[in-house]
């Protein structure tokens, strides 16, 4: 299943952002953040070339529920100092 998803993302040139973006707690909280770390995650994972590597999506697929809003796409947690 992961291979099919990864293959789809790499070959789908029209896909410019994650299909779950509007439902993603991380994106909802940090889409307008001024912190460079959050913006880079969004550009790289949510709307970029590493979309298929998103640990948030993998967590959702594995457990059937979304992860904490503070879990970043690489699987690490947002630093407490930038929580909104």
C-alpha positions in Angstrom: 0.0 0.0 0.0 2.8 2.5 0.8 4.4 1.7 -2.5 1.2 2.5 -4.4 0.8 5.8 -2.5 4.5 6.7 -3.0 4.3 5.8 -6.7 1.2 7.8 -7.2 2.7 10.9 -5.6 5.9 10.7 -7.5 4.2 10.3 -10.9 1.3 12.6 -10.4 2.5 15.9 -11.7 -0.8 17.7 -11.1 -0.7 16.9 -7.4 0.8 20.1 -5.8 -0.5 19.7 -2.3 -1.6 17.0 0.0 -5.2 15.8 -0.5 -5.8 16.0 3.3 -4.5 19.5 3.7 -7.8 21.0 4.7 -8.3 18.4 7.4 -4.7 18.5 8.7 -4.4 19.8 12.3 -0.7 20.8 11.7 -1.6 22.7 8.6 -4.6 24.5 10.2 -2.4 25.6 13.1 0.7 26.6 11.2 -0.2 27.5 7.7 0.0 31.2 8.5 2.9 30.8 11.0 5.8 33.2 10.7 8.3 30.6 12.1 10.6 29.5 9.3 10.6 25.8 10.5 6.8 25.5 10.1 6.9 27.2 6.7 9.6 25.0 5.5 7.7 21.9 6.6 4.6 23.1 4.7 6.6 23.9 1.5 8.5 20.6 1.7 5.8 18.1 2.8 2.3 19.6 2.5 2.9 21.2 -0.9 6.2 19.8 -2.0 8.4 16.9 -3.1 8.4 15.0 0.2 4.6 14.8 0.5 4.7 11.0 0.3 7.1 10.9 3.3 4.8 12.6 5.7 4.8 10.9 9.1 1.4 12.5 9.9 -0.1 10.7 7.0 1.7 7.4 7.9 0.4 7.7 11.4 -3.2 8.3 10.2 -2.9 5.3 7.9 -1.5 3.1 10.7 -3.8 4.0 13.6 -6.9 5.3 11.8 -6.9 8.6 13.7 -4.9 11.8 13.1 -1.9 12.5 15.2 -1.5 15.5 17.5 -1.8 18.8 15.8 1.7 19.5 17.1 3.3 16.6 15.3 5.3 17.9 12.3 5.4 16.1 9.0 8.8 14.6 9.8 7.4 13.0 13.0 8.9 15.4 15.5 6.9 17.7 17.8 6.6 21.5 17.3 8.7 23.3 19.9 6.6 24.5 22.8 7.8 28.1 22.2 6.0 28.4 18.9 2.7 26.8 19.9 -0.2 29.2 19.1 
